[in-house]
């Protein structure tokens, strides 16, 4: 049965439009409540693969600079 839109038909309505304490209906369900899930926070740790790649690149650059320096002095 739908709620009666006529305020005169509501026994819990006080003069002035207020509602008696304890007479309010429970919260209605939300259309989106429970539909979405919380996404996990991205990890802030640097993985061992990233560290390895950075070290390999640093070694390659250092080797290139050393070989270039040796070639200029020869």
C-alpha positions in Angstrom: 0.0 0.0 0.0 1.6 3.3 -1.0 1.9 6.0 1.6 -0.9 8.5 1.9 0.1 11.9 0.6 -2.5 13.6 2.7 -0.8 14.9 5.9 -4.1 14.7 7.7 -4.1 11.0 7.3 -0.8 10.6 9.1 -1.3 9.9 12.8 2.4 10.5 13.7 2.5 14.0 12.2 2.6 16.8 14.8 1.2 20.3 14.3 3.7 22.3 12.3 4.8 19.3 10.2 7.1 17.6 12.6 7.2 13.9 13.4 7.1 12.4 16.8 10.4 10.9 18.0 10.6 7.2 17.2 7.9 7.5 14.6 10.1 7.9 11.6 10.2 5.1 9.2 13.5 3.1 8.7 15.9 4.3 6.0 14.9 3.3 2.5 17.2 1.1 0.5 19.6 2.7 -1.8 19.7 1.8 -5.5 23.5 1.8 -5.5 24.1 0.4 -2.1 26.2 -2.8 -2.4 26.6 -2.6 -6.1 30.1 -1.1 -6.2 33.1 -2.6 -4.5 36.1 -0.8 -3.0 39.1 -0.9 -5.3 42.3 -1.9 -3.6 44.9 0.9 -3.1 47.8 0.7 -5.5 51.0 -0.6 -4.0 53.5 2.0 -3.2 56.4 -0.5 -3.1 58.9 -0.7 -5.9 59.0 -4.2 -7.2 62.3 -6.1 -7.6 61.8 -6.3 -11.4 61.7 -2.5 -11.6 64.8 -2.2 -9.5 66.6 -4.8 -11.7 65.6 -2.9 -14.9 66.9 0.4 -13.5 70.2 -1.2 -12.4 70.7 -2.8 -15.8 70.0 0.5 -17.6 72.4 2.3 -15.3 75.1 -0.3 -15.9 74.6 -0.1 -19.7 74.9 3.7 -19.6 78.0 3.6 -17.5 79.6 1.0 -19.8 78.8 3.1 -22.8 80.3 6.2 -21.2 83.4 4.3 -20.2 83.9 2.8 -23.7 83.3 6.2 -25.2 85.9 7.8 -22.9 88.4 5.1 -23.7 87.8 5.6 -27.5 88.4 9.4 -27.2 91.7 8.9 -25.4 93.1 6.3 -27.8 
